Amino acid sequence: MNRALYMLCALIFALAQTASAHPVPFSFLDIYLTASGMEATLVLHDFDVAHDLGISPPERLHDPALLLEQAKAIEALVTERLQIIVDGKTLTAQWGTPELLVERQAVRISMQAFGVAPSRLGITASMFPYDPMHQTFVNIYEDGEITRQVILNRSEQRMEHVTGTRQGPLSVISRFVPEGIHHILIGPDHLLFLIGLLLMGGSMRRLLVVVTSFTVAHSVTLSLAALDIFTPPARLIEPAIALSIVYVGFDNLLVKEGRDVRQWIAFAFGFIHGFGFANVLREMDLPRAALGWSLFSFNLGVEIGQMFVVVIVATALARLRSRSAIAGRRVAFAGSILVILAGSFWFLQRVLFTS
C-alpha cells in the first residue's frame, strides 16, 4: 500500500510541477510562395526568446526600446537555428525588425526573397533546444492557399516541399493525431481531473461511461472554440479547470454508498476542459482552410492519449483493490487529498499570479 501511495504522490507532484512550467512550447513559421518569390513570418514566444537571450523576466521584451535593442541578437538566434534551402541553395535571409504581439506573448519577424518562386523548398529548424518539448509549426502557402502543414520537433527537424504538390487528409491526420496525444499527456490539469474521477474505482463499464461523458462534452466546446463560434477568455477558463479538479477531490471524500454521479461531473466540467484544449489548438494558429481535418485529428489524438492514461491508472487501482480493499480505500482517500491540494494550488496560481 505504501508503495502505491508513494507512486501516486510522485505522479501528482510531477503533474503539478509540469503545470507550472512553460505551457506553450511552440514557434510558428508561415511561408508564402508566389510567382515573384517568397515571403516568410516567424513567431516566437517571448518566454523562449528571453530564456536564450538571458533576459528576465520575459515581460521585459514587451518594452519596445528593449525589443529594438535586441533585434540583432534575435536575428542571429534565428539565422543560426532556422535554415531555408531554395532549389538546393541555402537562403541567406535578412530578417526585419522584431514586432511585439502582446496578446500572444510573442515576437514576430519577417523576411522577403523576391525573384523566381522556388520549385523545391527545404526547411531545417531547431529553434529552442533547451526545451525538449519545443515544436515549430510550418505552414506553406502557394498563391494564398495553404498547401502544406508540418510540425518539426527534436526528433524530426527537417522537411521538404515541392511547389505545386498538396497535402492530403491522411497527411494532416498523421501530423495532428500525435499532436493531440502529445498534448493530453503533457496537460497535467486535464490528466489530474481524469485521475480524480478514477480514484473511487468501479467496473470497467462504469469507468467507460464516465470517460465517455467527459469526451462528449469537451469535444463540443473544443469545436465551438476552435471554430470561433464561442470562445471564453483563458483567464476565466484556466482557473475554472483548476476548480473542477478541487471539486472532484471533494466529491470523492463526500461520496456515500450507492451515490455515484461521476459521469455528470465529467460531463459538466468536460465543457470547461474543452475550452482549455481549444486554447492549445488556437496557440497553433491553424489556417482556417485547414482547420477541419486538423481539428478532427487533434481531437482524435486527445481521445487516444486519454484512453491510454485511463487504462493504465484504472488497471493499477483495480489490482491494488483486488489485493487489499483497505489499501484501495486509503489510496483513494490520500489521492483525493492530493488532488484537492494540486487543484487549489493551480487555482491560486492562475488567479493571483497570471496576468
C-alpha positions in Angstrom: 0.0 0.0 0.0 2.8 2.4 0.9 4.5 1.9 -2.4 1.3 2.6 -4.3 0.7 5.7 -2.3 4.2 6.9 -2.9 3.8 6.4 -6.6 0.5 8.3 -6.6 2.1 11.2 -4.7 5.0 11.3 -7.1 2.7 11.3 -10.1 0.5 14.1 -8.7 3.6 16.1 -7.7 5.1 15.7 -11.2 1.8 16.9 -12.7 1.8 20.0 -10.5 5.4 20.8 -11.4 4.6 20.4 -15.1 1.6 22.8 -14.9 3.9 25.4 -13.5 6.3 25.2 -16.5 6.3 27.0 -19.8 2.8 26.0 -21.2 3.2 26.7 -24.9 6.5 25.5 -26.4 5.7 26.4 -30.0 7.2 28.5 -32.7 5.3 29.3 -36.0 6.8 29.7 -39.5 4.5 30.8 -42.3 5.9 30.7 -45.8 4.1 32.4 -48.7 5.2 31.4 -52.3 4.1 33.4 -55.3 5.3 33.8 -58.9 7.5 36.7 -57.7 9.3 34.9 -55.0 8.6 34.1 -51.3 7.9 35.8 -48.0 8.0 34.4 -44.5 6.9 35.3 -41.0 8.3 33.7 -37.8 6.5 34.0 -34.5 8.5 33.1 -31.3 7.2 33.2 -27.8 8.7 35.8 -25.5 9.4 33.1 -22.9 11.7 31.3 -25.2 13.5 34.3 -26.7 14.0 35.8 -23.3 15.4 32.5 -22.0 18.0 32.2 -24.7 19.0 35.8 -24.6 19.3 35.8 -20.8 16.5 38.3 -20.3 14.4 38.0 -17.1 11.5 38.3 -16.6 10.3 37.6 -20.2 7.9 40.6 -20.0 10.8 42.9 -20.3 10.7 42.2 -24.1 7.3 44.0 -24.1 9.3 47.2 -23.8 9.6 48.5 -27.5 13.0 50.0 -26.7 14.5 46.8 -25.3 13.0 44.8 -28.2 14.6 47.1 -30.7 17.9 46.9 -28.8 17.7 43.1 -29.0 16.9 43.0 -32.8 20.3 41.9 -33.9 20.6 39.2 -31.2 17.2 37.8 -32.2 18.1 37.8 -35.9 21.4 36.0 -35.0 19.5 33.4 -33.0 17.1 32.8 -35.9 19.8 32.6 -38.5 21.7 30.0 -36.5 18.7 27.8 -35.8 16.5 28.1 -38.9 17.8 27.1 -42.3 15.8 27.6 -45.6 17.1 25.9 -48.7 15.7 27.1 -52.0 16.3 24.8 -55.0 19.4 23.2 -53.4 21.0 26.5 -52.2 20.9 27.9 -48.7 19.0 31.1 -48.5 20.7 34.0 -46.8 17.7 35.5 -45.1 17.5 39.1 -44.0 15.0 39.2 -41.2 13.3 42.5 -40.4 12.7 44.4 -37.2 11.0 42.4 -34.4 7.4 43.2 -33.8 5.7 42.6 -30.5 2.5 40.5 -30.4 1.2 41.3 -26.9 -1.9 39.1 -26.9 0.1 36.1 -28.0 3.0 36.9 -25.7 5.2 36.6 -28.7 7.6 38.3 -31.1 7.2 38.3 -34.9 9.8 38.9 -37.5 9.5 38.8 -41.3 11.7 38.3 -44.4 11.3 38.6 -48.1 13.1 37.0 -51.0 11.9 38.2 -54.4 12.8 36.6 -57.7 11.6 33.4 -59.2 9.4 31.2 -57.0 11.3 28.1 -55.8 10.4 24.7 -57.2 11.7 22.9 -54.2 11.9 24.1 -50.6 13.8 22.6 -47.7 13.5 23.7 -44.0 15.5 22.7 -41.0 14.5 24.1 -37.7 15.8 23.6 -34.1 14.6 26.8 -32.6 15.0 26.3 -28.8 17.0 23.2 -28.0 16.9 24.0 -24.2 13.2 22.8 -24.2 12.9 19.2 -25.4 9.2 19.7 -25.9 9.6 22.6 -28.3 8.0 22.4 -31.7 7.9 24.5 -34.9 4.7 24.6 -36.8 5.3 25.2 -40.5 2.5 26.4 -42.9 3.3 26.7 -46.6 1.0 28.8 -48.8 1.0 28.9 -52.6 -0.8 31.9 -54.2 -2.7 32.5 -51.0 -3.8 28.9 -50.4 -2.4 26.6 -47.9 -0.8 23.5 -49.4 1.3 22.0 -46.6 1.4 21.8 -42.8 4.3 20.3 -40.9 5.4 20.0 -37.3 9.1 20.0 -36.7 10.5 18.9 -33.3 13.5 17.5 -31.6 13.3 14.1 -33.4 12.2 15.5 -36.8 13.9 18.7 -37.6 13.8 18.8 -41.4 11.1 18.9 -44.1 11.0 19.1 -47.9 8.3 20.7 -50.1 7.8 20.5 -53.8 5.9 23.5 -55.3 2.6 22.5 -56.8 2.0 19.5 -54.5 -0.8 19.4 -52.0 -1.1 17.7 -48.7 -4.0 15.2 -48.4 -6.2 14.4 -45.4 -4.1 11.4 -44.4 -1.0 13.5 -44.1 -2.9 16.0 -41.9 -4.2 13.2 -39.7 -0.7 11.7 -39.4 0.6 15.1 -38.1 -2.2 16.1 -35.7 -3.2 12.8 -34.1 0.2 12.5 -32.5 -0.1 16.2 -31.6 -3.4 15.5 -29.7 -1.8 12.6 -27.9 1.2 14.7 -27.0 -0.9 17.5 -25.6 -3.2 15.4 -23.4 -0.1 13.7 -22.0 1.6 17.0 -21.1 -1.7 18.6 -20.0 -1.4 17.9 -16.2 -4.6 19.6 -15.2 -6.7 17.5 -17.6 -4.9 14.3 -16.6 -5.4 15.0 -12.9 -9.1 15.6 -13.4 -9.3 12.2 -15.0 -7.3 10.5 -12.3 -9.5 12.1 -9.7 -12.6 10.6 -11.4 -10.9 7.2 -11.4 -9.8 7.1 -7.8 -13.0 5.6 -6.4 -12.9 2.7 -8.9 -15.8 0.8 -10.3 -16.4 -1.6 -13.1 -14.8 -1.0 -16.5 -18.2 -0.3 -17.9 -18.8 2.3 -15.2 -15.5 4.0 -15.9 -16.1 3.9 -19.6 -19.4 5.8 -19.1 -17.5 8.4 -17.0 -14.8 8.9 -19.6 -17.3 9.0 -22.5 -19.2 11.7 -20.8 -16.1 13.8 -20.5 -15.2 13.1 -24.1 -18.6 14.1 -25.5 -18.6 17.4 -23.5 -15.1 18.6 -24.2 -15.4 17.6 -27.9 -18.4 20.0 -28.2 -16.7 23.0 -26.7 -13.3 22.3 -28.4 -15.1 22.5 -31.7 -17.1 25.7 -30.8 -14.0 27.5 -29.6 -11.7 26.3 -32.4 -14.2 27.4 -35.0 -14.6 30.8 -33.2 -18.3 30.3 -32.5 -17.9 30.8 -28.8 -14.5 31.5 -27.1 -14.5 32.4 -23.4 -11.2 34.1 -22.3 -8.4 31.9 -20.9 -8.3 34.0 -17.7 -11.7 32.5 -16.8 -11.3 29.0 -18.2 -7.9 28.1 -16.6 -9.0 28.9 -13.0 -12.3 27.1 -13.7 -10.4 24.0 -14.8 -8.4 24.1 -11.5 -11.7 24.4 -9.5 -13.1 21.3 -11.4 -10.1 19.3 -10.0 -10.8 20.6 -6.5 -14.5 19.6 -6.9 -13.7 16.1 -8.0 -11.4 15.6 -4.9 -14.1 16.8 -2.5 -16.7 14.7 -4.2 -14.6 11.6 -3.7 -14.3 12.4 0.0 -18.0 13.1 0.5 -19.4 10.3 -1.6 -21.9 8.0 0.1 -22.6 4.3 -0.5 -24.7 3.9 -3.7 -24.2 7.5 -4.8 -22.1 7.9 -7.9 -22.6 10.9 -10.1 -19.1 11.0 -11.6 -20.5 10.8 -15.2 -22.4 14.0 -14.6 -19.4 15.7 -13.0 -17.3 14.6 -16.0 -20.0 15.8 -18.4 -20.5 19.2 -16.7 -16.8 20.0 -16.3 -15.9 18.5 -19.7 -17.4 21.6 -21.3 -14.9 23.7 -19.5 -11.9 21.4 -20.2 -12.9 21.5 -23.9 -12.2 25.3 -23.9 -8.8 24.5 -22.4 -7.9 22.1 -25.2 -9.1 24.8 -27.7 -6.7 27.3 -26.1 -3.8 24.9 -27.0 -5.2 24.4 -30.6 -5.5 28.2 -31.1 -1.9 28.6 -30.0 -1.0 26.6 -33.1 -2.5 29.4 -35.2 -4.0 26.9 -37.7 -5.2 28.4 -41.0 -9.0 28.4 -41.4 -8.7 26.5 -44.7 -7.1 23.5 -43.0 -9.0 23.7 -39.7 -11.5 20.9 -40.3 -9.1 17.9 -40.7 -6.7 19.5 -38.1 -9.4 19.8 -35.6 -10.7 16.3 -36.1 -7.2 14.8 -36.0 -6.2 16.7 -32.9 -9.4 15.7 -31.0 -8.9 12.1 -32.0 -5.4 12.2 -30.7 -6.6 13.7 -27.4 -9.1 10.7 -27.0 -6.4 8.2 -27.8 -4.0 9.7 -25.2 -6.8 10.0 -22.7 -7.8 6.3 -23.0 -4.2 5.3 -22.7 -4.0 7.1 -19.3 -7.4 5.8 -18.2 -6.5 2.1 -18.9 -3.2 2.3 -17.1 -4.5 4.1 -14.0 -7.7 2.1 -13.7 -5.9 -1.2 -14.1 -3.3 -0.3 -11.4 -6.0 0.8 -9.0 -8.1 -2.3 -9.7 -5.2 -4.6 -9.0 -4.5 -2.8 -5.7 -8.1 -3.2 -4.6 -8.1 -6.8 -5.5 -5.2 -7.4 -3.2 -6.5 -5.2 -0.3 -9.8 -3.3 -0.2 -8.5 -1.3 2.8 -5.3 -0.3 0.9 -7.5 0.7 -2.1 -9.7 3.0 0.1 -6.6 4.6 1.7 -5.0 5.3 -1.6 -8.3 6.8 -2.9 -8.5 9.0 0.2 -4.9 10.1 0.1 -5.1 10.6 -3.7 -8.2 12.8 -3.3 -6.5 15.0 -0.8 -3.6 15.4 -3.1 -5.9 16.2 -6.0 -7.6 18.9 -3.9 -4.2 20.4 -2.9 -2.9 20.4 -6.5 -6.2 21.9 -7.9 -6.1 24.6 -5.2 -2.5 25.5 -5.9 -3.3 25.9 -9.6 -6.4 28.0 -8.9 -4.4 30.4 -6.7 -1.6 30.5 -9.2 -3.9 31.2 -12.1 -5.9 33.9 -10.3 -3.2 35.7 -8.4 0.0 35.2 -10.5 -1.2 35.1 -14.1 -1.7 38.4 -15.9 
